[in-house]
Amino acid sequence: MKPKAIVLRAAGTNCDRESQYALELAGFDAERIHIFRVMENPAILADYQLLMIPGGFSYGDDVSAGKILANQIIHHLAEPINRFVEKGKLILGVCNGFQVLLKSGLLPWGEVDITAANRDATLAWNDSGRFVDRWVPLRVDSDKCVFVKKGERFTLPVAHGEGSFTIRDDDVLEKIRANGQVAIRYDGDNPNGSVDDIAGICDPTGRIFGLMPHPERFVHPTHHPTWTRSMPKKADGLEIFKNAFNYVREI
């Protein structure tokens, strides 16, 4: 049987169909399910090996980006999602999904935290004060994250207004560096002012991964803006989903 993936959606989510398609291309049996359905029956999470929170503007980004969806997870799904993590399963958050992972506590430390009033890391407004929409070069600087491979360089599109990775203090930054949790960095083109050029981090196990760039938007070579002049040899975003599929299949 194919490993199963759940794409969690809410009002304002707008990358769920592309995310489902990317997961299916990689080999998963993927389903899009509204968070209300999961809140009604949290036991359905047991049927899946990967949980993805896709990009978009969940609940219109009212209050702040991803905050309302994160609060739903904290107050209604903390225990089942923490069990999901404890069983060695994978979680991927892209753009708004990355914001949700940080604001729920799943990143950087790997657990939905219902007690913390403040978080050690968040995503703040871009330094430019404007929405940014362009392709950026990236590099993988860690061998811990199961979704990427150390030493890789690739390009993906970004599209966000609140994407500046911000940490509480230098001690937090040094801790995630020392743990190998800085999975990917912007490589010479930081679009939002993220500290240390951080584009994505993982938890200490490497199985929870959040990133601002959109891998689901580059799953065919023709998705790249230069394809008519120089066809890419592979679709960089699809490789992230394939790495997840290969990991799940082998455990």
C-alpha positions in Angstrom: 0.0 0.0 0.0 1.1 3.6 -0.7 2.0 5.7 2.4 -0.7 8.2 3.1 -0.4 11.9 3.5 -3.0 14.4 4.9 -3.0 18.0 3.6 -4.6 20.0 6.4 -6.7 23.0 5.1 -8.7 25.8 6.6 -10.5 28.9 5.4 -8.0 30.9 3.4 -5.6 28.0 2.6 -4.9 28.3 -1.2 -2.0 25.9 -1.8 -3.7 22.7 -0.8 -4.5 21.3 -4.2 -0.9 21.9 -5.5 0.4 20.3 -2.3 -1.8 17.2 -2.7 -0.7 16.9 -6.4 3.0 17.2 -5.4 2.6 14.5 -2.7 0.9 12.2 -5.2 3.6 12.7 -7.8 6.2 11.7 -5.2 4.2 8.4 -4.5 1.9 9.2 -1.6 -1.8 8.6 -1.4 -2.7 12.2 -0.4 -6.0 13.7 0.8 -7.1 17.2 1.5 -9.0 17.4 4.8 -10.4 20.5 6.6 -9.2 21.0 10.1 -12.8 20.9 11.4 -13.1 17.3 10.3 -9.9 16.5 12.1 -11.1 18.3 15.2 -14.3 16.3 15.1 -12.3 13.0 14.8 -8.7 13.3 15.7 -8.2 9.6 15.5 -8.1 9.8 11.7 -4.5 11.1 12.0 -3.5 7.5 12.8 -4.2 6.6 9.2 -1.4 8.9 7.8 2.3 8.8 7.7 2.8 12.5 6.8 0.9 15.6 7.8 1.3 18.7 5.6 0.2 22.2 6.5 0.3 24.1 3.1 0.7 27.7 2.2 -1.9 30.4 1.8 -3.6 32.8 4.2 -5.3 30.7 6.8 -8.2 32.7 8.3 -7.0 35.7 6.3 -3.9 36.0 8.5 -6.0 37.9 10.9 -4.2 38.7 14.2 -0.9 37.5 12.5 0.0 34.9 9.9 -0.9 31.4 10.9 -1.9 32.3 14.4 -5.5 31.3 14.4 -4.8 27.9 12.8 -2.0 27.4 15.3 -4.3 28.2 18.2 -6.8 25.6 16.9 -4.0 23.0 16.9 -2.9 24.1 20.4 -6.3 23.9 22.0 -8.0 21.1 20.0 -5.3 18.8 18.5 -2.2 19.1 20.7 -2.4 15.5 22.1 -3.1 13.7 18.9 -0.5 15.6 16.9 2.1 15.0 19.6 1.3 11.3 19.4 1.7 11.6 15.7 5.2 12.9 16.2 6.1 10.4 18.8 5.3 7.6 16.4 8.1 8.8 14.1 5.8 10.3 11.4 6.6 13.3 9.3 5.2 16.9 9.4 5.8 19.5 6.6 4.8 23.1 6.8 5.2 25.5 3.9 5.0 29.3 4.1 1.8 29.8 6.1 2.3 26.2 7.3 5.8 27.1 8.6 4.2 30.0 10.4 1.7 27.6 12.0 4.4 25.2 13.1 6.4 27.9 14.8 3.3 29.5 16.5 2.1 26.1 17.7 5.5 25.2 19.2 6.0 22.2 16.8 9.1 24.1 15.7 11.8 24.5 16.7 11.5 21.9 19.5 9.1 19.2 18.1 6.1 19.4 20.3 2.8 21.3 20.4 3.2 23.4 23.5 0.0 24.6 25.2 1.7 26.4 28.0 4.3 28.8 26.4 3.1 32.4 26.2 6.0 33.3 24.0 7.9 31.3 21.4 11.6 31.0 20.8 11.2 31.7 17.1 8.7 33.3 14.8 8.2 34.8 11.3 7.9 38.5 11.2 7.1 41.1 8.5 9.6 41.2 5.7 12.3 43.9 6.2 11.0 45.6 3.0 7.6 46.0 4.5 6.2 44.5 1.3 4.9 41.2 0.0 7.7 39.4 -1.8 7.1 37.1 -4.8 10.1 35.8 -6.7 12.4 32.8 -7.2 15.4 32.5 -4.8 18.5 30.3 -4.6 18.8 28.0 -1.6 21.4 25.7 -0.1 21.1 22.8 2.4 23.4 23.2 5.4 22.3 20.3 7.6 22.3 16.5 7.3 19.6 16.2 9.9 16.5 17.0 8.0 15.0 14.0 6.2 13.4 16.2 3.5 16.6 17.5 2.1 20.2 16.4 1.6 23.2 18.3 2.8 25.2 20.1 0.2 22.3 20.5 -2.3 21.7 23.8 -4.0 18.4 24.5 -5.7 15.9 27.3 -6.5 12.3 27.7 -5.3 9.7 30.5 -5.4 8.8 32.5 -2.4 5.5 34.5 -1.9 5.0 36.0 1.5 4.6 39.1 3.5 5.6 37.7 6.9 8.7 35.6 6.2 11.5 37.0 8.2 12.8 34.3 10.5 13.3 35.9 13.9 14.6 34.3 17.1 14.2 35.3 20.8 17.9 35.7 21.4 21.4 34.6 20.3 21.2 31.6 22.6 18.3 30.1 20.7 20.1 30.7 17.4 23.2 29.0 18.7 21.2 26.0 20.0 19.4 25.4 16.7 22.7 25.8 14.8 24.5 23.3 17.2 21.6 20.8 16.8 21.9 20.9 13.0 18.3 22.3 12.8 19.0 25.0 10.2 18.0 22.9 7.3 18.1 25.4 4.4 19.4 29.0 3.9 18.9 31.6 1.2 22.0 31.5 -0.9 23.1 35.0 -1.7 19.5 36.4 -2.0 17.7 36.9 1.3 14.2 38.1 0.3 12.9 39.0 3.7 15.7 39.8 6.2 15.7 36.4 8.0 18.4 36.1 10.6 21.4 34.1 9.4 19.7 33.8 6.0 17.5 31.0 7.4 14.8 29.8 4.9 13.7 26.7 6.8 14.4 24.7 10.0 13.6 21.2 11.3 13.0 19.9 14.8 15.8 18.0 16.7 14.7 14.7 15.1 14.7 16.1 11.5 11.2 14.8 10.9 9.3 18.1 11.3 10.3 20.6 8.6 9.1 24.1 8.0 10.2 26.4 5.1 9.1 29.6 3.5 9.8 28.7 -0.1 7.2 26.7 -2.0 8.4 23.3 -3.1 4.9 22.4 -4.4 5.2 25.1 -7.0 8.2 23.5 -8.7 7.3 19.8 -9.4 7.7 19.9 -13.2 10.7 21.4 -15.0 8.3 23.6 -16.9 7.3 25.4 -13.7 10.7 27.1 -13.7 10.6 30.6 -15.3 13.6 29.9 -17.5 12.4 26.6 -18.9 11.9 27.9 -22.5 15.6 29.0 -22.5 17.2 26.4 -20.4 15.1 23.4 -19.3 16.0 22.3 -15.7 17.2 18.7 -15.4 14.8 18.1 -12.5 12.1 19.8 -10.5 13.8 20.9 -7.3 10.6 21.0 -5.3 9.5 17.5 -6.2 12.8 16.2 -4.7 11.7 17.3 -1.3 8.5 15.3 -1.5 10.4 12.3 -2.9 12.8 12.4 0.0 9.9 12.3 2.4 8.3 9.4 0.5 11.6 7.4 0.5 12.0 8.0 4.2 8.5 6.8 5.0 8.8 3.8 2.8 12.0 2.6 4.5 10.8 2.9 8.1 
